[in-house]
Amino acid sequence: MKKGFILYVTEGKNALQDTMDLDETRNRLGADRVCLATSESDIAYGWWKMMTQGVHTVFCVRAAYSEAQDAFEIQGTPLRLCG
């Protein structure tokens, strides 16, 4: 079964770029898919998109983006949305 994570970016979202390489974050989380969200509607869209791509287990977790480290810091415990 495929596993996906929605990163709800609450800090550093102004520094996000349109095209970001999320491979390192995806590997660190052990996920098949990762998407970014900065609003509630982005979370809903990311969830829907993952479901249509065959992702069975979807988590949402709060994250902060550090432009200096070019990395995401996971904050809190992931919330399982489905699966």
VOPAKOL-68253 format. One record per residue (C-alpha): residue number from 1; x, y, z. Coordinates in steps of 0.001 Angstrom, whole numbers. Layout:
BEGIN
NODE     k      east     north        up
NODE   NUM         X         Y         Z
...
//
This chain:
BEGIN
NODE     k      east     north        up
NODE     1         0         0         0
NODE     2      1212      3472      -828
NODE     3      1771      6012      1938
NODE     4      1570      9777      1487
NODE     5      2296     12830      3616
NODE     6       847     16316      3370
NODE     7      3265     18817      4902
NODE     8      1267     21725      6302
NODE     9      3893     24468      6244
NODE    10      3257     27019      9003
NODE    11      6696     28633      9229
NODE    12      8873     29746      6335
NODE    13      6105     29423      3769
NODE    14      7095     32731      2150
NODE    15     10442     31172      1183
NODE    16      8848     28182      -572
NODE    17      9560     27854     -4264
NODE    18      7162     26597     -6915
NODE    19      9508     23783     -7904
NODE    20     11079     22113     -4897
NODE    21     12864     18781     -4703
NODE    22     11031     16813     -2017
NODE    23     12940     13538     -2513
NODE    24     14997     13890       683
NODE    25     11894     14659      2738
NODE    26      9982     11804      1108
NODE    27     12794      9349      1884
NODE    28     13129     10584      5474
NODE    29      9393     10065      6054
NODE    30      9317      6697      4285
NODE    31      6541      7927      2011
NODE    32      5653      7258     -1604
NODE    33      4173     10739     -2119
NODE    34      4680     14115      -415
NODE    35      2857     17356     -1106
NODE    36      3000     20814       424
NODE    37        74     22776      1835
NODE    38       -97     26316      3187
NODE    39     -3866     26518      3700
NODE    40     -6815     24327      4607
NODE    41     -7913     24136       979
NODE    42     -4397     22986       -19
NODE    43     -4704     20139      2502
NODE    44     -8059     19054      1043
NODE    45     -6709     19230     -2519
NODE    46     -3544     17302     -1611
NODE    47     -5628     14618       108
NODE    48     -7926     14285     -2916
NODE    49     -4980     14194     -5333
NODE    50     -3222     11451     -3370
NODE    51     -6395      9367     -3206
NODE    52     -6835      9619     -6987
NODE    53     -3206      8508     -7450
NODE    54     -3801      5307     -5484
NODE    55     -2313      6358     -2150
NODE    56     -4095      4329       532
NODE    57     -2695      5871      3718
NODE    58     -2512      9670      3955
NODE    59     -1005     11607      6855
NODE    60      -947     15333      7531
NODE    61      1795     16875      9645
NODE    62      2822     20415     10520
NODE    63      6223     21469      9207
NODE    64      8544     24463      9225
NODE    65     10730     25279      6232
NODE    66     14269     26513      6842
NODE    67     15615     28398      3843
NODE    68     19152     28324      5287
NODE    69     19141     24524      5550
NODE    70     16840     24055      2545
NODE    71     14940     21459      4568
NODE    72     11663     20842      6365
NODE    73     11469     20297     10117
NODE    74      8538     18114     11108
NODE    75      6661     19520     14101
NODE    76      4290     17399     16119
NODE    77      2770     14010     15492
NODE    78      1404     13075     12048
NODE    79     -2389     12898     11863
NODE    80     -3698      9988      9798
NODE    81     -6420     11276      7488
NODE    82     -7279      7891      5987
NODE    83     -6033      4346      5621
//
